[in-house]
């Protein structure tokens, strides 16, 4: 087995030595504050390349939501295909501030606009609220994209953890009259609420994301156990997914969600989907935020950004060059 990245190992030794409570033992408002602070604390300073940042008013399934549009200053003229990004956080936490640096880097490295979207969070709004919002935001790009300088006819959808679950579900369930989903980028996705993978127990302590916190997030996001089997959130329970757009999926070797991410890659491949599976054996969950911890993260983000660019080029679509 590949060793854990030494810098990440040092960070985990420090965190685990502090004796801090598990996320499962914290009130929801504290979970949200701690998660945002932790994400930002692990990041390196933002890229030095010029970047414009615009606040965008999004419309979810039931009302207004916040968005933030990141665009490389040298991106060029005219509407451009965007990366629509859904943040992670167990459907309970996360937001524009927790994922600001990750979205900045993705925009800089890809040369593409990145539209960071929010969605309603549990427990105030259990699932399927987040999935409904994601579909509504995709439709809004088709209707209002040009007013933001975005192409209305196609998009790449991306996300991490719970946000990766939203990204794939939105792409699979997108109506035919909306923007075409040209690709799906997923970092360490949540894949199943009903299957038990050994890695959840084996890696569910001491590696930042714990089994207890995952159980808590599930209980908050899906309080009715019957609803946890809904195929919208459980991709391995879905019917054939051969209509899915090309996928890049990154998994981490020391992530309790890693095995289900690998199972998803295998299932998509079996269904005939074009899949680029990048396994990162020395990484842990949430590694996209760890640019300030280890130099191993930036090349992975660059690889993901390159995939987004190349995916558009391969089907003849225009893309902004950095």
ZAMARGU-4260 file (C-alpha; in steps of 0.2 Angstrom, whole numbers, plus 5000, padded with zeros to 4 digits):
<rodrens>
0) 5000/5000/5000 | 5007/5017/4995 | 5011/5028/5010 | 5001/5043/5015 | 5009/5059/5009
5) 5021/5064/5023 | 5015/5082/5024 | 4997/5076/5026 | 5003/5064/5039 | 5011/5077/5049
10) 4995/5088/5048 | 4984/5074/5053 | 4996/5069/5068 | 4994/5087/5074 | 4975/5088/5072
15) 4972/5071/5080 | 4983/5076/5094 | 4973/5091/5099 | 4959/5080/5105 | 4945/5090/5096
20) 4928/5084/5096 | 4921/5074/5080 | 4910/5084/5069 | 4896/5072/5074 | 4897/5079/5091
25) 4895/5097/5086 | 4879/5108/5082 | 4876/5111/5064 | 4881/5130/5065 | 4897/5125/5072
30) 4900/5111/5059 | 4898/5124/5046 | 4910/5137/5054 | 4923/5124/5057 | 4922/5116/5040
35) 4924/5133/5031 | 4938/5138/5043 | 4947/5121/5040 | 4946/5122/5021 | 4953/5140/5021
40) 4967/5136/5033 | 4974/5122/5023 | 4975/5132/5007 | 4990/5141/5000 | 4989/5159/4995
45) 4978/5162/4979 | 4986/5161/4962 | 4995/5177/4956 | 4987/5177/4939 | 4973/5191/4937
50) 4956/5184/4940 | 4939/5193/4940 | 4926/5188/4953 | 4908/5192/4951 | 4893/5189/4962
55) 4879/5181/4953 | 4861/5179/4958 | 4855/5161/4956 | 4838/5154/4956 | 4835/5137/4965
60) 4820/5126/4964 | 4811/5137/4977 | 4820/5153/4978 | 4836/5164/4976 | 4853/5157/4980
65) 4870/5164/4979 | 4883/5161/4966 | 4901/5167/4962 | 4909/5168/4945 | 4927/5167/4943
70) 4935/5171/4926 | 4953/5172/4920 | 4957/5190/4915 | 4965/5184/4899 | 4951/5173/4895
75) 4945/5181/4879 | 4930/5189/4872 | 4912/5182/4870 | 4902/5169/4880 | 4912/5154/4886
80) 4908/5137/4892 | 4908/5137/4911 | 4913/5124/4924 | 4897/5124/4935 | 4905/5119/4953
85) 4895/5112/4967 | 4904/5112/4984 | 4906/5097/4996 | 4901/5097/5014 | 4890/5082/5017
90) 4874/5091/5010 | 4875/5100/5027 | 4890/5112/5026 | 4901/5121/5014 | 4898/5136/5003
95) 4906/5149/4992 | 4919/5154/5005 | 4924/5136/5010 | 4928/5133/4991 | 4934/5150/4985
100) 4952/5145/4983 | 4948/5128/4975 | 4937/5137/4962 | 4950/5151/4960 | 4963/5138/4956
105) 4952/5129/4944 | 4947/5144/4934 | 4966/5150/4933 | 4972/5133/4928 | 4959/5129/4915
110) 4956/5146/4908 | 4938/5143/4909 | 4925/5153/4919 | 4920/5144/4935 | 4902/5147/4942
115) 4902/5142/4960 | 4884/5138/4965 | 4876/5136/4982 | 4861/5125/4986 | 4849/5123/5001
120) 4857/5113/5015 | 4851/5100/5027 | 4844/5099/5040 | 4834/5114/5036 | 4831/5107/5019
125) 4834/5088/5018 | 4837/5080/5001 | 4831/5081/4987 | 4832/5100/4990 | 4850/5101/4985
130) 4847/5090/4969 | 4832/5100/4964 | 4842/5117/4966 | 4856/5110/4956 | 4844/5106/4941
135) 4836/5123/4942 | 4854/5131/4942 | 4858/5121/4926 | 4842/5127/4918 | 4846/5145/4923
140) 4863/5144/4914 | 4853/5140/4898 | 4842/5155/4900 | 4853/5168/4907 | 4871/5162/4904
145) 4875/5176/4890 | 4871/5189/4903 | 4885/5183/4913 | 4896/5180/4898 | 4893/5161/4898
150) 4888/5150/4884 | 4870/5144/4886 | 4871/5128/4876 | 4884/5118/4886 | 4893/5116/4902
155) 4905/5106/4912 | 4898/5101/4929 | 4911/5098/4943 | 4910/5095/4962 | 4919/5087/4977
160) 4911/5074/4989 | 4893/5078/4991 | 4895/5091/4977 | 4902/5078/4966 | 4886/5068/4970
165) 4876/5083/4964 | 4887/5085/4949 | 4884/5067/4942 | 4865/5067/4947 | 4862/5084/4938
170) 4871/5078/4923 | 4861/5061/4922 | 4844/5069/4926 | 4847/5085/4915 | 4832/5088/4903
175) 4836/5087/4884 | 4830/5105/4881 | 4843/5113/4893 | 4862/5115/4892 | 4871/5100/4885
180) 4883/5093/4899 | 4900/5091/4890 | 4909/5083/4904 | 4908/5079/4923 | 4923/5082/4935
185) 4921/5073/4952 | 4933/5074/4967 | 4931/5059/4979 | 4912/5058/4977 | 4898/5052/4988
190) 4891/5037/4979 | 4880/5027/4990 | 4869/5029/5006 | 4864/5010/5006 | 4880/5000/5002
195) 4893/4996/5015 | 4911/4997/5009 | 4925/4991/5020 | 4935/5007/5018 | 4922/5017/5028
200) 4926/5007/5043 | 4945/5004/5040 | 4948/5023/5036 | 4934/5030/5046 | 4945/5037/5060
205) 4961/5048/5060 | 4960/5053/5041 | 4950/5069/5043 | 4933/5062/5037 | 4926/5050/5050
210) 4913/5037/5049 | 4904/5045/5063 | 4903/5062/5054 | 4897/5053/5038 | 4883/5044/5048
215) 4878/5061/5056 | 4878/5070/5039 | 4867/5056/5032 | 4855/5057/5046 | 4853/5076/5043
220) 4852/5075/5025 | 4840/5060/5024 | 4831/5059/5040 | 4819/5046/5033 | 4829/5030/5032
225) 4817/5024/5018 | 4823/5039/5007 | 4841/5034/5008 | 4838/5021/4995 | 4833/5034/4982
230) 4842/5030/4966 | 4845/5049/4963 | 4859/5049/4976 | 4864/5030/4974 | 4872/5029/4957
235) 4876/5010/4959 | 4857/5007/4961 | 4853/5017/4945 | 4848/5009/4928 | 4860/5010/4914
240) 4870/5026/4913 | 4877/5025/4896 | 4870/5042/4891 | 4882/5050/4903 | 4894/5063/4897
245) 4913/5060/4899 | 4919/5059/4917 | 4935/5062/4926 | 4934/5055/4943 | 4948/5057/4956
250) 4949/5045/4971 | 4960/5046/4986 | 4969/5031/4994 | 4966/5036/5012 | 4948/5041/5010
255) 4934/5031/5017 | 4924/5035/5002 | 4938/5029/4990 | 4931/5012/4987 | 4914/5018/4982
260) 4922/5030/4970 | 4932/5016/4962 | 4916/5006/4961 | 4907/5020/4952 | 4921/5022/4940
265) 4920/5003/4936 | 4901/5004/4934 | 4902/5019/4922 | 4915/5010/4912 | 4904/4995/4911
270) 4889/5006/4905 | 4900/5012/4891 | 4904/5029/4898 | 4921/5038/4894 | 4929/5038/4911
275) 4946/5045/4916 | 4949/5038/4933 | 4964/5046/4943 | 4968/5037/4959 | 4978/5047/4971
280) 4985/5034/4983 | 4994/5046/4995 | 4979/5058/4997 | 4965/5059/5009 | 4947/5066/5008
285) 4946/5085/5005 | 4963/5085/4997 | 4959/5099/4984 | 4960/5111/4999 | 4977/5106/5004
290) 4988/5116/4993 | 4996/5124/5008 | 4999/5107/5016 | 5008/5098/5002 | 5015/5102/4984
295) 5007/5086/4978 | 4990/5094/4976 | 4993/5107/4963 | 4998/5095/4950 | 4981/5085/4953
300) 4971/5101/4951 | 4981/5105/4935 | 4977/5088/4928 | 4959/5090/4932 | 4959/5108/4924
305) 4968/5101/4908 | 4955/5087/4907 | 4941/5100/4907 | 4950/5110/4893 | 4953/5094/4882
310) 4936/5087/4884 | 4929/5103/4876 | 4942/5103/4862 | 4939/5084/4858 | 4921/5087/4853
315) 4925/5103/4844 | 4918/5115/4857 | 4926/5132/4860 | 4936/5135/4876 | 4945/5150/4883
320) 4964/5148/4884 | 4974/5153/4899
</rodrens>
